[in-house]
C-alpha cells in the first residue's frame, strides 16, 4: 500500500509539474523556443515532438556555421539563433537567422581564451562556456564570459550593449582552491554557469568575496542582493529555480556543496539548505535536476554516484544515494517518474528509488539529452553523434535506439543539444554548428544560401598489397594479427585460440579489397581485453604494428587508430593521428591512467599512401619506425604495465565510448608482447610493403646528450658573415696559438668563442692545450666561428693556452645538443632543440622561442597562438614592438630562419626579417642559450614573458631574484637590474637566469600580467624601449637550483665569458 501510495503521489506531482511547466512556457515565451539553459522550463524537457515518423529522425541538414571556440549551447527565440564564440582574443555574441543560418548581427569584446586563473585540462575546453540567458520581457540577451565579463545585449537594437561589468574585478573572486581529499586535483575552468532571470533580477553564480550568488537588476545592472553562502563557484551549467514550501528559491551546486538560497523579498540571499558534495578536480559539473521538493545531484571521481536530496525550509535530507549510477558531465533529466542521462552510455533510473532500469548505447563522456513531447530522448555526444532513443513509455526494461547520425566530427560535443521549431541545433567546442530538420515542415523550409563550395580531395584507393609473408610465422609473442581478406574470420596469433569476435560498430565495413574501412565507424575486438592484459603484464613490453592509409590530414581528437581504452580519459594504450602527426599514449605507473604524462609524438605521415607503422616499447624506451626507418626514439616514458585496467576495450578506428573517430583503412594490424629492434622492423616493413626503407622526417624526444648523431637539418652557408657578436673576425693562418682567459667569476666546463678567418679554406681543425690535451670544439667556417670547450674549473682570471692546427677529419660528433624538425608546434612550423636541461621550441617564421620544456615536461615559456597573457603574449625574446618580431608564432613581419651550424657544442640559428631590417643569432648550448642582436632598425627591448615552472605562482613558490633583492613573483619593480635576473620555482627546484652581457644605464622592469605570465624586460619601462646597440648579446640558462648564491655565481659567469687573448 505504501509503494502504491508513493507511486500515486509521484504521478500527481508530475501532473502538477507539467501544469506549472505549461504556465511557465506561456509566461516565458513561445513553446517552440529554447531561450534558457536546458530549455524553456530549464529542466531538459522540450515542448516539441522528436519528428520520428517510424522511418527517419533527421530529415536533412539546413545550414552550418562556425561561431568560434566555446562550449556554450545555442539559444533559439523566434526566428533568431543566439551564439557565443571565441576567436583571436575576442568573444563574439552572434545572432543568426534560424531558417537560413545567415548572420544578422554580431557584437565582440576583448576576452582571453581561458579565465585568468585557469588551471588544468586546457586541451579539453576553451572560449565561452556559459550558455546565454534570454529575457522575453526586455528582449535582452545576457552573456557571461570565461573571464567574468557579464553583459546585457539589447536584441531589439542589433545587440547594442546595455550594461556590463567584470565579476572577477568587481567581486575579487580568486582561483578555485583544492577542496578534495585527493591531492593534486585542483582545477579552475573560469566561469561556466549560465545567468538566471527571475522576475526583475538576473542571478549569477559569482563565488566572490560577497557571496556565491549575486542578483542584479536586469535592466540596469545594479546589485540587488548577495547570498549568505560564500562558496567558490562550481563548474555546472547554472543555478536552477526551485520552490520550497511555497517560497521561491534557487539551487546551485557550488565547488563544495549543494546550496539552496531564497530569492524572495527581504529574505533574498538567505540560505535554506546546504548538502555537502565535493568532487575531485573541482568536477561538480552536472547541473542539479529539480523536481518538486527534490534535487538530483551526481558526479564521478570520488563520488561515482547519484543522489536524491529533499529540501525543506529546515534544511536538506538525503532520500537515497546509488553508488552504481553516475554522470560526470551530462545533467540528468527528470520526466514521468524517471531520470535520464547520457554519460558512458544512455541510462534510465527510477526517481523514487534510484534503481537503474536500463542502460545501453555507445555514448562516451561528452553528452546531453532532451526528453521530447512524444516521450523520446534526443541524445547528442562524443564528437557529434546524434541519436534518438525510446523512453520507458515504449521501452520500459531495455535500451532501444531508433536512429543515429553523425552530424559533426571535429571536437568534443560539450555544448547542450537544442530542439526548437522542428529543428535540432548541434555544436561542438571548436564552434562548428549544425542545424538539422527533424520535422517535415522544417525540412521544406530549407533555404539555399550561396557560399563558396569546398571540394575535398578525392580518396585514391591504394594499390593492392601482397601480405602473404606478413606478419610472420611461429612467433609465440604474436598476440593478435589481422590482415586484409580475413574479414571476421579467424585471426593469427595466440589470441586465435580464444576465438575473439571482430564486431562492426556504426557503419564500419570491409571494402571491396577486404580492407578494414573505419571511415564511418569502428571495429571492436570482443574477447581480447583480458588475454591482452595478462600477456602484456607478463612481458611489460609491447609492439603495435599496422599497415594503414589515411585519406587526408584533417584528423583531430586526436583520432584513434588502435586503442585499448574506454574513453578520452582512461586507457592502457592508444595509437592516434593528429593532423599529420602520429601519437602514442601509453599507460604506466609514471604516465598516469590516461598515458599522457607525457604522450609521444612519433613522426609524420602522408595522406593517400599506405604506411607501415611499428611502435615498440620496453621500460624507458619508445621507438617508432615508419616504412622501416626510425622516426622517433625517446626515453621520457618508463615503467611497467602493473596499473593497466581490465575495464578497457580493444577497438580499431575510434574510442570505445567517446568518439574520436579515425578516417582511414587498415590493410593489417598486429600486436606483439615484446620489443622489436631496428633490423626486425625493416624486415617486417619489407614483408608488408615489399620496398626499401624510406627516410621520414625525424622527431626526437630523448633527454640530455646521447651519442646519436643529429638529424639531417639543412645548414645554410653565410659566406663568412660575422654573426658572433664579437669584434671583427681575426685573420689567422694555421697553425696558430691563443690564450683563453677566464672572466671575473671563473668557469666550469666553459666555452670560448674565437671569431676568426682562415687564410685557406679548411674544413676540419684540431684544438689542443699547450700540454697536448685535445679539446672538444666546433668549427663553423660558414660564419667564421670556432667554439672551444675548456673542461674542468677555471678560476677567476686564470688562463689556458691553446694550439689550433688543421686536421684530416672531424673529431667525435657526440652532440650536447640536437636539432630536429618539430613540425607544427602551437600552429607555427618549428624546430626542436634538445639539450641537457630540456627542449627548446623555436618558431621558424616568428624568429623566437615558444616553449622551453624542462626534463619534467614543464614549459617555462608556454606560448599558445591565442589567449593574450594566457597564450599569445608569451615568448622569448619578443624583441621588437609593435611589429611583433622575434616572437613565437608567425608575427606581423615574418622571419626567415636558417640553421647555420649543428653540434656538437651548439646549434646556431640565424633569423632575419624578410625586409632585411632585423637579424638575430641564437646559439643553443648544452645548458644555456645566447641570443645576439645582429641588426636593429630602431630601439628594442629583450623580454621574458613566460611561466616559471610551467605556471606562474603568485602565492610564494615563484620568486624573482635581482641584485641583492629577492621578491615574490607578485611584486612589480623597475630600475636597473645590474643586467641579470632569475625567475625561480621552489617546487620544481629550478630557476631561469637571464643576463645582459653589456652594462648600461637603461631602465629594466618586471610585473606579472593577470596572474598568467611574467613580463620582464631589459631596456623596458612601460612601452618605452631603450636599447639600440648591435651586436648585443643576452644569455638565458635553466638551472637546477633555487640557491641565491648559486644563481648569482652563474649569472656572473654568463655575463663574463671566457676571453680570447691573441699573441702580440
Buried (B, 14 or more C-beta within 10 A) or exposed (E): EEEEEEEEEBEEBBEEBBEEBBEBBEEBBBBBBBBBBBBBBBBBBBBBBBBBEEEBBBBEBBBBBEBBBBBBBBBBBBEBBBBBBBBEBBBBBBBBBBBBBEBBBBBBBEBBBBBBBBBBBBEBBBBBBBBBBBBBEBEBBBBBBBBBBBBBBBBEEEBEEBBBBBBBEBBEBEBBEBBBEEEEBBBBBBBBBBBBBBEBBBBBBBBBEBBBBBBBEBBEBEBBBBBBBBBBBBBBBBBBBBEBEEBBBBBBBBBBBBBBBBBEEEEBBBBBBBBEBBBBBBBBBBBBBBBBBBBBBBBBBBBBBBBBBBBEEEBBBEBBBBEEBBBBBBBBBBBBBBBBBBBBBBBBBBBBBBEBBBBBBBBBBBBBBBBBEBBBBBBBBBBBBBBBBBBBEEBEEEBBBBBBBBBBBBBBBBBBBBBBBBBBBBBBBBBBBBBBBBBEEBBEBBEEEEEEEEEEEEBEBBEEBEBEEBBBEEBEBBBBBBBBEBEEEEBBBBBBEEEBEBBBBBEBBBEEBBBBBBBBBBBBBEBBBEBBBEBBBEBBBBBBBBBBBBBBBEBBBBBBBBBBBBBBBBBBBBBBBBBBBBBBBBBBEBBBBBBBBBBBBBBBBEBBEBBBBBBBBBBEBBBBBBBBBBBBBBBBBBBBBEBBBEEBBBBBBBBBBBBBBBBBBBBBBBBBBBBBEBEBBBBBBBBBBEEEBEEBBBBBBBBBBBEBEBBEBEBBEBEBBBBBBBEEBBEBEBEBEBBBBBBEBBBEEBBBBBBBEBEEEBEEBBBBBEEEEEBBBBBBBBBBBBBBBBEEEBEBEEEBBBBBEEBEEBBEEEBBBBBBBBBEBBBBBBBBBBBBBBBBBBBBBBBBBBBBBBBBEBBBBBBBBBBBBBBBBBBBBBBBBEBBBBBBBBBEBBBBBBBBBBBBBBBBBBBBBEEEBBBBBBBBBBBBBBBBBBBBBEBBBBBBBBBBBBBBBEEEBBBBBBEEEEEBBBEEBBEEBBBBBBBBBBEBBBBBBBBBBBEBEBBBBBBBBBBBBBBBBBBBBEEEBBBBEBBBBBBBBBBEBBEBEBBBBBBBBBBBBBBBEEEE
